[in-house]
Amino acid sequence: MENKQLAQRIRAFRKLKGLTQQELAERTGISLAVLGAIERGNRRAEEQMLVQIADVLEITLQELKERS
């Protein structure tokens, strides 16, 4: 999946759950700077980071990666 599309999906699911970037960063253990770069599509998220993000957002990894 392209970085920009994945970034948009992470941001959309985060907002849908009512979380700020800061809250998501704290709950996943990913630094705010890294999470921000991932959401902007400037950094590729490692698989383990995606698993952590999906867990906190209470969605499956497949849902996070699905193409729309």
C-alpha positions in Angstrom: 0.0 0.0 0.0 1.2 3.4 -0.8 2.4 5.5 2.1 0.0 8.4 1.5 -3.1 6.2 1.3 -2.1 4.3 4.5 -1.4 7.7 6.2 -4.9 8.9 5.3 -6.4 5.7 6.7 -4.5 5.9 10.0 -5.6 9.6 10.4 -9.2 8.9 9.5 -9.5 5.9 11.9 -7.8 8.0 14.7 -10.2 10.8 14.2 -13.2 8.4 14.0 -12.1 7.1 17.4 -11.8 10.6 18.8 -8.1 10.4 19.5 -5.5 13.1 19.1 -2.1 12.3 17.7 -0.7 12.7 21.2 -3.1 10.2 22.7 -2.5 7.7 19.9 1.3 8.1 20.3 1.1 7.6 24.1 -1.2 4.5 23.8 1.0 2.9 21.1 4.4 3.8 22.6 5.3 5.5 19.2 6.8 8.9 19.6 4.6 11.8 18.5 7.2 12.9 15.9 7.3 9.5 14.3 3.5 9.1 14.4 3.1 12.6 12.8 5.6 11.6 10.0 3.7 8.4 9.4 0.3 10.2 9.2 1.8 12.7 6.7 3.1 9.9 4.6 6.7 11.0 5.1 7.7 7.8 6.9 7.0 4.2 6.2 5.5 2.5 9.3 7.1 -0.8 10.3 4.7 -3.7 10.5 5.0 -3.8 14.3 4.0 -0.2 14.5 0.9 -0.9 12.3 -0.1 -3.7 14.6 0.2 -1.4 17.6 -1.8 1.3 15.9 -4.5 -1.1 14.8 -4.8 -2.6 18.3 -5.3 0.8 19.9 -7.8 1.8 17.2 -9.6 -1.5 17.8 -9.5 -2.5 14.2 -7.7 -5.3 12.4 -4.5 -4.8 10.5 -6.4 -5.9 7.4 -8.9 -3.1 7.9 -6.1 -0.6 8.3 -4.4 -1.7 5.1 -7.5 -2.2 3.0 -7.7 -0.2 -0.2 -10.7 1.9 -0.6 
